[in-house]
Amino acid sequence: MSEIKADHFLDMRKVSCPLNYVRTKLKIEEIAVGETLELLLGDGEPVVNVPRSVKEDGHKILSLKQVKDYYSVIIRKC
């Protein structure tokens, strides 16, 4: 399986809920439909809540994987 290369990047590892979702939503609004965003999140609530909220907004989670002590989430804007 090939690695997904994101068009945009946002590091939210040190940002707490709900601010990490708000900043993610603002970043998604800046990108074009069909483009991808790689989002880095810390463990716990962020990795559960942010992807769920992004999906509820109608976008697609292409990948969610643990990388050392954080998570990488690839989102496609729909």
Z-matrix of the N, CA and C atoms (Angstrom, degrees):
N
C 1 1.454
C 2 1.529 1 108.99
N 3 1.309 2 116.91 1 131.76
C 4 1.459 3 120.84 2 -177.35
C 5 1.528 4 111.23 3 -83.69
N 6 1.312 5 114.54 4 152.75
C 7 1.468 6 122.35 5 178.59
C 8 1.530 7 109.77 6 -73.48
N 9 1.312 8 117.12 7 136.77
C 10 1.464 9 121.64 8 177.42
C 11 1.521 10 108.37 9 -82.31
N 12 1.318 11 116.69 10 126.70
C 13 1.469 12 122.24 11 178.23
C 14 1.526 13 108.04 12 -98.59
N 15 1.325 14 116.59 13 115.36
C 16 1.466 15 121.38 14 -177.74
C 17 1.526 16 111.27 15 -80.54
N 18 1.325 17 115.29 16 150.41
C 19 1.463 18 122.14 17 177.30
C 20 1.530 19 111.93 18 -78.84
N 21 1.331 20 116.49 19 -28.57
C 22 1.470 21 122.03 20 -176.05
C 23 1.524 22 109.07 21 -136.53
N 24 1.331 23 116.73 22 163.60
C 25 1.461 24 122.17 23 -174.29
C 26 1.527 25 109.76 24 -141.21
N 27 1.345 26 115.90 25 140.73
C 28 1.461 27 121.58 26 177.47
C 29 1.530 28 109.03 27 -147.03
N 30 1.326 29 117.08 28 122.62
C 31 1.463 30 122.62 29 -179.76
C 32 1.526 31 109.34 30 -99.60
N 33 1.328 32 116.18 31 110.10
C 34 1.468 33 122.36 32 -178.99
C 35 1.527 34 111.39 33 -116.07
N 36 1.336 35 117.25 34 22.43
C 37 1.465 36 120.37 35 -176.06
C 38 1.518 37 113.30 36 -62.62
N 39 1.304 38 118.96 37 -32.36
C 40 1.475 39 121.95 38 -176.53
C 41 1.530 40 112.43 39 -101.63
N 42 1.328 41 117.12 40 10.39
C 43 1.469 42 121.64 41 -177.11
C 44 1.523 43 108.65 42 -106.76
N 45 1.336 44 116.76 43 133.67
C 46 1.465 45 120.79 44 -176.70
C 47 1.526 46 111.63 45 -92.28
N 48 1.343 47 114.43 46 164.39
C 49 1.469 48 121.68 47 176.31
C 50 1.524 49 108.67 48 -69.45
N 51 1.295 50 120.45 49 147.23
C 52 1.464 51 128.67 50 -4.01
C 53 1.525 52 113.19 51 -90.59
N 54 1.339 53 117.33 52 4.54
C 55 1.462 54 120.04 53 -176.55
C 56 1.528 55 112.26 54 -61.87
N 57 1.344 56 117.28 55 -33.26
C 58 1.463 57 118.67 56 179.73
C 59 1.531 58 111.22 57 -64.76
N 60 1.319 59 117.88 58 -36.55
C 61 1.466 60 120.22 59 176.82
C 62 1.532 61 110.62 60 -69.48
N 63 1.317 62 117.30 61 -42.05
C 64 1.469 63 121.12 62 -179.76
C 65 1.531 64 109.90 63 -59.81
N 66 1.317 65 117.04 64 -46.88
C 67 1.474 66 120.44 65 179.53
C 68 1.527 67 111.44 66 -65.95
N 69 1.330 68 116.68 67 -36.93
C 70 1.469 69 120.45 68 176.74
C 71 1.518 70 110.20 69 -63.67
N 72 1.318 71 116.83 70 -45.43
C 73 1.464 72 121.24 71 179.89
C 74 1.535 73 110.91 72 -60.90
N 75 1.328 74 117.21 73 -42.74
C 76 1.467 75 120.96 74 178.32
C 77 1.526 76 111.40 75 -63.18
N 78 1.332 77 116.87 76 -39.59
C 79 1.467 78 120.44 77 178.58
C 80 1.529 79 110.36 78 -66.14
N 81 1.323 80 117.36 79 -41.97
C 82 1.468 81 120.96 80 178.68
C 83 1.525 82 110.11 81 -61.57
N 84 1.328 83 117.56 82 -37.43
C 85 1.468 84 120.59 83 178.61
C 86 1.527 85 111.78 84 -62.95
N 87 1.337 86 117.78 85 -27.25
C 88 1.469 87 122.19 86 -178.57
C 89 1.527 88 113.40 87 -77.83
N 90 1.328 89 117.51 88 -22.31
C 91 1.463 90 119.63 89 -173.98
C 92 1.528 91 110.97 90 -97.03
N 93 1.322 92 115.89 91 162.17
C 94 1.467 93 121.73 92 -178.06
C 95 1.525 94 111.05 93 -80.48
N 96 1.322 95 115.80 94 152.58
C 97 1.466 96 121.78 95 174.75
C 98 1.527 97 108.06 96 -57.03
N 99 1.332 98 116.00 97 134.03
C 100 1.457 99 121.77 98 -179.62
C 101 1.515 100 113.85 99 94.97
N 102 1.336 101 117.64 100 -18.91
C 103 1.459 102 120.25 101 177.90
C 104 1.525 103 110.00 102 -78.37
N 105 1.328 104 115.44 103 162.57
C 106 1.455 105 120.83 104 -176.97
C 107 1.525 106 111.39 105 -116.62
N 108 1.324 107 114.20 106 153.49
C 109 1.458 108 122.96 107 179.25
C 110 1.519 109 108.32 108 -128.86
N 111 1.336 110 117.10 109 126.52
C 112 1.457 111 120.34 110 170.66
C 113 1.517 112 107.22 111 -93.27
N 114 1.317 113 115.32 112 124.74
C 115 1.452 114 123.30 113 -176.63
C 116 1.523 115 108.40 114 -117.90
N 117 1.324 116 117.38 115 128.23
C 118 1.461 117 121.47 116 175.69
C 119 1.520 118 108.58 117 -102.03
N 120 1.333 119 115.53 118 128.74
C 121 1.464 120 121.82 119 -177.18
C 122 1.518 121 110.72 120 -129.86
N 123 1.333 122 115.66 121 149.68
C 124 1.448 123 121.07 122 173.47
C 125 1.519 124 110.74 123 -77.46
N 126 1.319 125 115.70 124 169.45
C 127 1.460 126 122.52 125 -179.97
C 128 1.527 127 110.54 126 -72.34
N 129 1.319 128 116.28 127 162.53
C 130 1.459 129 121.83 128 176.52
C 131 1.513 130 112.59 129 93.96
N 132 1.337 131 115.91 130 -140.31
C 133 1.466 132 121.37 131 -176.36
C 134 1.524 133 114.37 132 -54.95
N 135 1.338 134 119.56 133 -43.11
C 136 1.469 135 118.68 134 -177.40
C 137 1.522 136 113.74 135 -56.49
N 138 1.326 137 117.92 136 -44.22
C 139 1.466 138 120.22 137 -176.00
C 140 1.531 139 111.99 138 -71.65
N 141 1.311 140 117.45 139 -17.04
C 142 1.466 141 121.49 140 175.37
C 143 1.526 142 110.33 141 -91.56
N 144 1.318 143 116.59 142 -50.40
C 145 1.465 144 121.35 143 -171.58
C 146 1.523 145 114.93 144 -74.75
N 147 1.323 146 117.80 145 -42.97
C 148 1.470 147 119.87 146 -175.53
C 149 1.531 148 111.51 147 -65.17
N 150 1.350 149 119.88 148 -51.43
C 151 1.470 150 118.15 149 178.19
C 152 1.535 151 113.05 150 -59.61
N 153 1.326 152 116.60 151 -38.21
C 154 1.467 153 119.98 152 178.57
C 155 1.526 154 110.53 153 -61.85
N 156 1.314 155 117.01 154 -46.09
C 157 1.465 156 121.02 155 -179.64
C 158 1.524 157 111.85 156 -65.75
N 159 1.330 158 117.14 157 -38.68
C 160 1.467 159 121.32 158 178.15
C 161 1.531 160 109.90 159 -62.50
N 162 1.342 161 116.81 160 -42.91
C 163 1.475 162 120.26 161 177.27
C 164 1.522 163 110.80 162 -64.01
N 165 1.326 164 117.27 163 -41.04
C 166 1.468 165 120.78 164 178.15
C 167 1.527 166 111.41 165 -62.15
N 168 1.336 167 117.16 166 -27.38
C 169 1.467 168 122.14 167 176.82
C 170 1.530 169 111.90 168 -77.99
N 171 1.336 170 116.91 169 -5.60
C 172 1.458 171 120.81 170 176.09
C 173 1.515 172 115.86 171 99.03
N 174 1.330 173 117.73 172 8.87
C 175 1.459 174 120.98 173 179.36
C 176 1.526 175 109.54 174 -96.50
N 177 1.330 176 116.61 175 167.23
C 178 1.461 177 121.00 176 -175.15
C 179 1.527 178 110.79 177 -110.31
N 180 1.334 179 115.59 178 133.65
C 181 1.460 180 121.73 179 173.38
C 182 1.527 181 106.63 180 -89.61
N 183 1.330 182 116.72 181 112.48
C 184 1.463 183 121.45 182 -179.00
C 185 1.518 184 112.13 183 -85.39
N 186 1.331 185 116.19 184 -29.38
C 187 1.460 186 120.66 185 -176.02
C 188 1.520 187 109.20 186 -158.33
N 189 1.326 188 115.41 187 141.87
C 190 1.464 189 122.03 188 172.75
C 191 1.516 190 105.98 189 -142.68
N 192 1.323 191 116.58 190 110.89
C 193 1.463 192 118.74 191 -177.90
C 194 1.520 193 111.15 192 -140.52
N 195 1.333 194 114.23 193 148.31
C 196 1.457 195 120.15 194 177.40
C 197 1.522 196 109.38 195 -81.25
N 198 1.332 197 115.45 196 135.00
C 199 1.463 198 123.19 197 176.82
C 200 1.525 199 106.20 198 -129.57
N 201 1.311 200 116.89 199 104.82
C 202 1.464 201 122.32 200 -176.51
C 203 1.528 202 109.82 201 56.24
N 204 1.346 203 118.30 202 -116.51
C 205 1.468 204 121.41 203 -175.86
C 206 1.526 205 112.93 204 -103.80
N 207 1.335 206 117.39 205 20.08
C 208 1.464 207 121.51 206 177.94
C 209 1.525 208 109.46 207 -144.31
N 210 1.321 209 116.05 208 178.50
C 211 1.462 210 121.62 209 -178.51
C 212 1.521 211 110.53 210 -123.17
N 213 1.323 212 114.82 211 144.14
C 214 1.462 213 122.62 212 174.35
C 215 1.525 214 107.61 213 -108.58
N 216 1.325 215 116.04 214 126.18
C 217 1.464 216 121.96 215 179.24
C 218 1.527 217 107.51 216 -121.12
N 219 1.331 218 116.59 217 127.46
C 220 1.461 219 121.08 218 176.01
C 221 1.525 220 107.41 219 -105.30
N 222 1.323 221 115.98 220 123.15
C 223 1.466 222 123.50 221 -176.41
C 224 1.523 223 108.92 222 -116.40
N 225 1.338 224 116.72 223 134.55
C 226 1.466 225 121.25 224 171.36
C 227 1.523 226 107.94 225 -105.22
N 228 1.332 227 116.52 226 125.67
C 229 1.462 228 120.57 227 178.08
C 230 1.522 229 108.99 228 -72.41
N 231 1.328 230 115.59 229 128.88
C 232 1.472 231 121.61 230 179.53
C 233 1.516 232 110.51 231 -113.49
